[in-house]
Amino acid sequence: MNQSEESLIAETPEPPYYAVIFTSRRTTVDEGYAEMAERMALLASRQPGFLGIESARDRVGITVSYWSDLESIKKWKANVEHMEAQRPGREKWYSAYTTRIARVERDYSHGLR
């Protein structure tokens, strides 16, 4: 799921909606990571309730996925392929991570809508 420069910022609907914020610190192991990250972004985009995704990496990685409701997030968390991808994440790709879920009450944009 290669994103063009124009689509690096997710175009979300009017709030409220939810954000899942995955913040991570990577290990030096890179084997298979890019392919798995691309597969998970594609798989998430096909889930009911998915609204968009944004990702950036420098010293820390931050991926934010946007969802219409908490039930959609719960179903994504329980997705079998997503659960299987978490194992190598814990075992070889991430030295630390945290996941936060937040309700978006307001958003402000320039140059999108």
Sequence and secondary structure as in RCSB ss.txt:
>XXXX:A:sequence
MNQSEESLIAETPEPPYYAVIFTSRRTTVDEGYAEMAERMALLASRQPGFLGIESARDRVGITVSYWSDLESIKK
WKANVEHMEAQRPGREKWYSAYTTRIARVERDYSHGLR
>XXXX:A:secstr
    GGGSS    SS EEEEEEEEEE S  TTHHHHHHHHHHHHHTSTTEEEEEEEESSSEEEEEEES HHHHHH
HHH HHHHHHHHHIIIIIEEEEEEEEEEE     SS  
